[in-house]
Each structure stands twice: as structure tokens, then as C-alpha cells.
């Protein structure tokens, strides 16, 4: 009996001893995990800490894979987008010549016929000219030799001289003079030498789409009603064919030419209206930027600089803005009144003011303005 008690007591002492050792080991493990956590947290903060980090930097970092994907997809699909623009524009022009022009010549008065022929062909020529020039004209690149330029910074990506208003295009993989953006619909950068062509194409394409939408509104309504009638008659014809007797005849059907005509009119109006809304908004956006003497990239830079100087009680001034009216004259290259006709309303391959390397006062600007960033 006593031996059993002694054995039981020995087992209990051993069990308690094991429990005490386990508790100590458990506390030691928890302590080590906490130390490793604090050490890793400290290392992470020491590697990633930046006093200039804000919400914009974090958002840009999160979207960096998206930017990479867009850059590479845009680089390879630029030709496809250009072919799409040419194909859609050609289809609209073909529908106008095949379907609408004969109807205009038969039903409109001589005065309206002359108006449509003159305006339509002028608008088409301006669209084709400016789109061709926008995709074939180089936006302008800075020279690679460092000795050719003085007082310029160095691009961190291509390690080359970077004049004022020059930015690096990740898709073209080189710096572009007065870069606005890379346009996939042109498969080209929009820069110093083709910015006017790009904006003029957007403007005249919007005007052409609005013209087609307004002129073809009545035809669109009639064509849409005819298509609905086609669907109704087709349903009736199927019902009659299913329950046909000797005393019933199927309703008449539309010919292939009639079906193609009505569907082409609906396609023209829907496409032109959609493009007019989307491209019109883009054109207004760029018009506002031109009025302020900015590019799309400079707008973001100037906004941050304006906020930074505002906190210091200073006022930001854009050194490349000469006033709303003079900004338009500089952008369009209007040096004298007759240039509004020869260089704006007619196709003109004239070069922009300056070389894009330096920004002296253009001759069309009457007053000298002090290019101060802040006062």
C-alpha cells in the first residue's frame, strides 16, 4: 500500500515538473516571437521609411503593375488602334457617299446641296490631313550629346539631356520635347511638333461627327422605325408560314438593299454620336489646357507646385503662359491675321514656334511677361 502511494507521488511530481518545464518553454517561445516581430517591424520601417511618402506615392506604387501592362499593351496594339480609326472612318465615309449623298441630291434644294458638299468635303480633308500628319510627324526629341545643351537636367531613365518641358515616354522609351501624352490611337507621342495636328484632328473629327449626327437625325428615326417594322413583319411571316392555308399569303418582306440601307444609317448615327460625345469631351479638355498654356503632364506638376506655394503664402505663375488669347496664337502658329485662314481653316504643315529646346518669347506675343514661378 505504501509502495503504491510512493509510486503515485513520484509520478505526480514528475508530471508537475514536466508541466513547469513546458510553461517555461512556452513563455520563452512567445518571448522570442515577440522579439522577432519587433525586429522585423523595425527592419521594414528602416528600409521603406520616406519622409516624402504620401497617399499619391502609395497609390502610384499600387498601380505600377497596371502602368507596366498598359505600356506594353499600348506599344504592341498601337497599329491595331490606327487601323481601327482608319476602318471606322472609312466605313462612315462610304455610307455617306453610297446611302446619304444620293438621297441629298434627290430631295434637298440647290442651296443645301452646295452647303453639304462644301462643308462635308472640307471637314473630311481637314480630318485626313491632320490625322496623317499627327501619326507621321515626329514629336521631337532632344539631342543626345550633352555639350549641345547648357543648363538642362539629366533624365534618370535614358541618362540624356532633358530640356525644359521635356518628359520621358515609357512606351517610346525616350524623352519627348514638350510631351503631352502618348496616344495609342496615333501610335505616336504627342509632343512639340505634332501637338497642333493632334488637337486639330480631335476638333475636326468632333465637328464632323456632330455634323453627321445632326444631319442624319431624321434619317435615323425613319431607319429605326423601318427596322422595327422589319422585325414585326418577320415575326408575322413566320407565324403565317407555320399556320399557312390555301387562302393566306405571307406579308411582304424587305429587300436586302433596304435592310442594308436602314442598318447603315442607324450604324452611322450611333457611331458618330458616341464619338462626338467622347472625343468632344477630350477636345474640350485639351482646349482648356491650351488656354492655360499647359500640357497634360504639366497640369499635374503645376497643381502640386501651386498647392506647395500656397501653403507658404506665395502665388504660382506658369512661365509658359502668355495669356489666353496669346496662348492660342502661339499654339496655332498665328503670327498675322491672314494666318487664321491659311494656317487654321486650311491644311498647313507649318512648324510650331521654337525648337522645343528653349522657350523664348514668340513674335506673336505683344507684351513681355516676367516668367516668375512665385512672387
C-alpha positions as CSV (number, residue, x, y, z in Angstrom):
1,X,0.0,0.0,0.0
2,X,2.8,2.4,0.9
3,X,4.7,1.4,-2.2
4,X,1.7,2.4,-4.4
5,X,1.4,5.7,-2.6
6,X,5.1,6.4,-3.1
7,X,4.9,5.5,-6.8
8,X,1.8,7.7,-7.3
9,X,3.6,10.6,-5.6
10,X,6.6,10.2,-7.7
11,X,4.5,10.2,-10.9
12,X,2.7,13.3,-9.8
13,X,6.0,15.1,-9.0
14,X,7.4,14.1,-12.5
15,X,4.2,15.4,-14.2
16,X,4.3,18.7,-12.3
17,X,7.9,19.1,-13.2
18,X,7.1,18.5,-16.9
19,X,4.3,21.0,-16.8
20,X,6.6,23.6,-15.2
21,X,9.2,23.0,-17.9
22,X,6.6,23.2,-20.7
23,X,5.2,26.5,-19.3
24,X,8.7,28.0,-19.2
25,X,9.4,26.8,-22.8
26,X,6.1,28.2,-23.9
27,X,6.8,31.6,-22.4
28,X,10.3,31.6,-23.9
29,X,8.9,30.8,-27.3
30,X,6.3,33.6,-27.1
31,X,9.1,36.0,-26.0
32,X,11.2,35.0,-29.0
33,X,8.3,35.5,-31.4
34,X,7.7,39.0,-30.0
35,X,11.3,39.9,-30.3
36,X,11.4,38.7,-33.9
37,X,8.2,40.6,-34.7
38,X,9.6,43.9,-33.3
39,X,12.9,43.3,-35.1
40,X,11.2,42.6,-38.4
41,X,9.0,45.6,-38.0
42,X,12.0,47.8,-37.3
43,X,13.8,46.5,-40.3
44,X,10.8,47.0,-42.6
45,X,10.4,50.6,-41.4
46,X,14.1,51.3,-41.8
47,X,14.0,50.0,-45.4
48,X,10.8,51.7,-46.5
49,X,10.6,54.8,-44.4
50,X,10.5,58.0,-46.5
51,X,9.5,61.4,-45.2
52,X,8.1,62.3,-48.6
53,X,5.8,59.4,-48.8
54,X,2.1,60.3,-49.0
55,X,-1.2,58.9,-50.4
56,X,-0.2,59.6,-54.0
57,X,3.0,57.7,-53.8
58,X,1.3,54.7,-52.3
59,X,-1.4,54.8,-54.9
60,X,1.2,55.1,-57.7
61,X,3.0,52.1,-56.3
62,X,-0.1,50.0,-56.2
63,X,-0.9,50.9,-59.8
64,X,2.6,50.3,-61.0
65,X,1.7,46.8,-62.4
66,X,-1.2,48.3,-64.2
67,X,1.0,51.0,-65.7
68,X,3.5,48.4,-66.8
69,X,0.8,46.4,-68.5
70,X,-0.7,49.4,-70.3
71,X,2.8,50.5,-71.5
72,X,3.5,47.1,-73.1
73,X,0.0,46.5,-74.4
74,X,-0.1,50.0,-75.9
75,X,3.2,49.5,-77.6
76,X,2.0,46.4,-79.4
77,X,-1.6,47.4,-80.1
78,X,-0.9,50.9,-81.5
79,X,-1.0,49.7,-85.1
80,X,-4.3,48.0,-84.4
81,X,-5.8,51.2,-83.0
82,X,-4.7,53.2,-86.0
83,X,-6.2,50.5,-88.3
84,X,-9.4,50.7,-86.3
85,X,-9.6,54.5,-86.7
86,X,-9.0,54.3,-90.4
87,X,-11.5,51.5,-90.8
88,X,-14.3,53.1,-88.8
89,X,-13.8,56.5,-90.5
90,X,-13.7,54.8,-94.0
91,X,-17.0,53.0,-93.2
92,X,-18.7,56.3,-92.3
93,X,-17.4,58.0,-95.4
94,X,-18.6,55.0,-97.6
95,X,-22.1,55.1,-96.0
96,X,-22.3,58.8,-96.6
97,X,-21.3,58.5,-100.3
98,X,-23.4,55.4,-101.1
99,X,-26.5,55.9,-99.0
100,X,-26.9,59.5,-97.9
101,X,-25.4,61.6,-100.8
102,X,-27.8,60.2,-103.5
103,X,-30.7,61.0,-101.2
104,X,-29.4,64.5,-100.5
105,X,-29.0,65.2,-104.3
106,X,-32.6,64.0,-104.9
107,X,-34.5,65.7,-102.1
108,X,-32.6,68.8,-101.0
109,X,-32.7,72.3,-102.6
110,X,-29.6,73.5,-104.6
111,X,-28.5,75.8,-101.8
112,X,-28.5,73.0,-99.2
113,X,-26.8,70.6,-101.6
114,X,-23.9,73.1,-102.2
115,X,-23.6,73.6,-98.4
116,X,-23.4,69.9,-97.6
117,X,-21.0,69.2,-100.5
118,X,-18.7,72.1,-99.5
119,X,-18.7,71.7,-95.7
120,X,-18.6,67.9,-95.8
121,X,-15.6,67.7,-98.1
122,X,-13.8,70.5,-96.3
123,X,-14.3,68.7,-93.0
124,X,-13.2,65.4,-94.5
125,X,-10.0,66.9,-95.9
126,X,-9.1,68.5,-92.6
127,X,-9.6,65.2,-90.8
128,X,-7.5,63.2,-93.2
129,X,-4.7,65.8,-93.4
130,X,-4.3,66.3,-89.6
131,X,-4.5,62.6,-88.8
132,X,-1.9,61.7,-91.3
133,X,0.4,64.5,-90.1
134,X,-0.2,63.5,-86.4
135,X,0.8,59.9,-87.0
136,X,3.8,60.6,-89.3
137,X,5.3,63.7,-87.7
138,X,7.9,63.1,-85.1
139,X,7.0,64.8,-81.8
140,X,10.6,66.0,-81.4
141,X,13.5,64.5,-79.3
142,X,16.3,66.3,-77.5
143,X,19.9,65.8,-78.8
144,X,21.8,63.0,-77.2
145,X,25.1,65.0,-76.9
146,X,25.4,66.7,-73.6
147,X,27.6,69.5,-74.9
148,X,24.8,70.7,-77.2
149,X,22.6,72.0,-74.3
150,X,23.5,74.0,-71.3
151,X,21.6,74.4,-68.1
152,X,19.4,71.4,-68.5
153,X,18.8,68.4,-66.2
154,X,19.5,64.8,-67.0
155,X,16.8,62.2,-67.5
156,X,17.1,59.4,-64.9
157,X,15.8,56.8,-67.3
158,X,17.7,57.4,-70.5
159,X,20.6,59.3,-69.0
160,X,20.4,62.1,-71.6
161,X,19.9,65.9,-71.5
162,X,16.4,66.8,-70.6
163,X,15.4,70.4,-71.6
164,X,12.5,72.3,-70.0
165,X,9.0,70.8,-70.7
166,X,10.7,67.5,-71.8
167,X,9.5,64.2,-70.3
168,X,10.4,60.6,-70.7
169,X,7.9,58.3,-72.5
170,X,8.0,54.8,-71.1
171,X,6.3,53.4,-74.3
172,X,8.6,55.0,-76.8
173,X,11.5,54.6,-74.3
174,X,12.9,58.0,-74.9
175,X,12.5,61.7,-74.0
176,X,10.0,63.8,-75.9
177,X,10.1,67.6,-76.3
178,X,7.0,69.3,-74.7
179,X,5.4,65.9,-74.2
180,X,1.7,65.9,-73.7
181,X,0.9,62.2,-73.7
182,X,1.3,59.0,-75.7
183,X,-1.7,58.5,-77.8
184,X,-2.5,54.8,-78.8
185,X,-4.9,56.0,-81.5
186,X,-2.0,57.7,-83.2
187,X,0.6,55.1,-82.3
188,X,2.8,58.1,-81.6
189,X,3.7,60.5,-78.8
190,X,2.0,63.9,-78.8
191,X,4.8,66.4,-78.4
192,X,6.2,69.8,-79.6
193,X,6.0,69.2,-83.4
194,X,2.7,67.3,-83.7
195,X,0.6,68.7,-80.8
196,X,-1.2,71.1,-83.1
197,X,-2.0,68.2,-85.6
198,X,-3.4,66.1,-82.8
199,X,-5.7,68.8,-81.4
200,X,-6.8,69.8,-84.9
201,X,-7.7,66.2,-85.7
202,X,-9.7,65.9,-82.5
203,X,-11.5,69.2,-83.2
204,X,-12.4,68.5,-86.9
205,X,-13.3,64.9,-86.1
206,X,-15.7,66.1,-83.4
207,X,-17.2,68.7,-85.8
208,X,-17.6,66.0,-88.5
209,X,-19.4,63.6,-86.1
210,X,-21.7,66.4,-84.8
211,X,-22.5,67.3,-88.4
212,X,-23.4,63.7,-89.3
213,X,-25.4,63.3,-86.2
214,X,-27.5,66.4,-86.7
215,X,-27.9,66.0,-90.5
216,X,-28.9,62.3,-90.2
217,X,-31.3,62.6,-87.2
218,X,-34.4,62.4,-89.3
219,X,-33.0,59.6,-91.4
220,X,-32.0,57.8,-88.2
221,X,-35.6,58.0,-86.9
222,X,-37.0,56.7,-90.2
223,X,-34.4,53.9,-90.4
224,X,-35.0,52.8,-86.8
225,X,-38.8,52.7,-87.4
226,X,-38.2,50.7,-90.5
227,X,-36.0,48.2,-88.7
228,X,-38.7,47.7,-86.0
229,X,-41.2,47.2,-88.8
230,X,-38.9,44.6,-90.4
231,X,-38.8,42.7,-87.1
232,X,-42.6,42.8,-86.8
233,X,-43.2,41.6,-90.3
234,X,-40.6,38.9,-90.0
235,X,-42.5,37.6,-86.9
236,X,-45.8,37.7,-88.8
237,X,-44.3,35.9,-91.8
238,X,-43.1,33.1,-89.5
239,X,-46.5,32.8,-87.9
240,X,-48.2,32.7,-91.3
241,X,-45.7,30.2,-92.6
242,X,-46.4,28.0,-89.6
243,X,-50.3,28.2,-90.0
244,X,-50.4,28.7,-93.8
245,X,-53.6,27.7,-95.7
246,X,-54.5,28.0,-99.3
247,X,-56.3,31.3,-98.7
248,X,-53.4,33.0,-96.8
249,X,-50.4,34.7,-98.3
250,X,-47.3,35.8,-96.3
251,X,-46.7,39.5,-95.8
252,X,-44.2,41.3,-98.0
253,X,-40.6,41.3,-96.9
254,X,-37.9,44.0,-97.2
255,X,-35.2,43.5,-99.8
256,X,-31.5,43.1,-99.0
257,X,-30.8,46.7,-100.3
258,X,-33.5,48.2,-98.0
259,X,-32.2,46.2,-95.0
260,X,-28.6,47.3,-95.6
261,X,-29.6,50.9,-96.1
262,X,-31.6,51.2,-92.9
263,X,-29.0,49.4,-90.8
264,X,-26.2,51.5,-92.3
265,X,-28.0,54.7,-91.3
266,X,-28.5,53.5,-87.8
267,X,-24.9,52.4,-87.5
268,X,-23.7,55.8,-88.8
269,X,-25.8,57.8,-86.4
270,X,-24.9,55.7,-83.3
271,X,-21.2,55.7,-84.0
272,X,-21.0,59.4,-84.9
273,X,-23.0,60.4,-81.8
274,X,-20.9,58.2,-79.5
275,X,-17.6,59.5,-80.9
276,X,-18.9,63.1,-80.8
277,X,-19.6,62.8,-77.0
278,X,-16.3,61.0,-76.1
279,X,-14.0,62.9,-78.4
280,X,-15.8,66.2,-77.8
281,X,-15.1,65.9,-74.1
282,X,-11.4,65.1,-74.8
283,X,-11.2,68.1,-77.2
284,X,-12.7,70.5,-74.6
285,X,-10.2,69.2,-72.0
286,X,-7.2,69.9,-74.3
287,X,-8.7,73.3,-75.2
288,X,-8.7,74.2,-71.6
289,X,-5.1,73.1,-71.2
290,X,-4.1,75.1,-74.3
291,X,-5.8,78.2,-72.9
292,X,-3.7,77.9,-69.7
293,X,-0.5,77.2,-71.6
294,X,-0.1,73.7,-70.2
295,X,0.2,70.2,-71.3
296,X,-1.5,67.2,-69.7
297,X,1.7,66.4,-67.7
298,X,2.3,70.0,-66.7
299,X,-1.2,70.3,-65.3
300,X,-0.4,67.8,-62.6
301,X,3.0,69.3,-61.9
302,X,1.7,72.8,-61.8
303,X,-1.2,71.8,-59.5
304,X,1.2,70.3,-56.9
305,X,3.5,73.3,-57.2
306,X,0.6,75.7,-56.8
307,X,-0.5,73.8,-53.6
308,X,3.0,73.8,-52.2
309,X,3.5,77.6,-52.7
310,X,0.0,78.3,-51.5
311,X,1.0,76.9,-48.1
312,X,3.9,79.3,-48.0
313,X,1.7,82.3,-48.9
314,X,3.1,82.6,-52.4
315,X,1.4,82.7,-55.8
316,X,2.3,80.3,-58.6
317,X,2.8,81.6,-62.2
318,X,3.1,79.5,-65.2
319,X,6.3,80.7,-67.1
320,X,5.0,79.3,-70.4
321,X,1.6,81.1,-70.3
322,X,1.3,84.4,-72.2
323,X,-2.5,84.9,-71.6
324,X,-5.4,83.0,-73.0
325,X,-5.6,84.6,-76.5
326,X,-1.8,84.7,-77.0
327,X,-1.6,81.0,-75.9
328,X,-3.9,80.1,-78.7
329,X,-1.9,82.2,-81.2
330,X,1.3,80.6,-80.1
331,X,-0.2,77.1,-80.2
332,X,-1.7,77.5,-83.7
333,X,1.2,79.5,-85.1
334,X,-0.8,82.6,-85.9
335,X,1.6,85.5,-86.5
336,X,-0.6,87.7,-88.6
337,X,-4.4,87.9,-89.3
338,X,-4.3,86.0,-92.6
339,X,-2.8,83.0,-90.8
340,X,-6.3,82.3,-89.3
341,X,-7.3,81.3,-92.8
342,X,-4.2,79.8,-94.2
343,X,-2.9,78.0,-91.1
344,X,-6.1,77.2,-89.2
345,X,-9.0,76.8,-91.6
346,X,-6.9,75.3,-94.3
347,X,-4.4,72.4,-94.2
348,X,-1.0,73.8,-93.3
349,X,2.3,71.9,-92.4
350,X,3.9,75.0,-90.8
351,X,6.2,74.3,-87.8
352,X,5.5,75.5,-84.3
353,X,7.3,78.4,-82.6
354,X,10.7,77.5,-81.3
355,X,12.7,74.3,-81.3
356,X,11.4,72.8,-78.1
357,X,14.8,73.1,-76.5
358,X,14.4,76.7,-75.3
359,X,11.3,78.8,-74.8
360,X,11.9,82.4,-75.8
361,X,9.1,84.9,-76.2
362,X,7.3,84.2,-79.5
363,X,7.0,87.1,-82.0
364,X,3.2,86.9,-82.0
365,X,3.1,87.8,-78.3
366,X,2.8,91.6,-77.9
367,X,3.8,92.1,-74.3
368,X,6.7,90.8,-72.4
369,X,5.7,88.9,-69.3
370,X,8.1,88.1,-66.4
371,X,8.4,84.3,-66.2
372,X,8.4,84.0,-62.4
373,X,7.4,80.8,-60.7
374,X,6.4,82.6,-57.5
375,X,6.2,86.1,-56.0
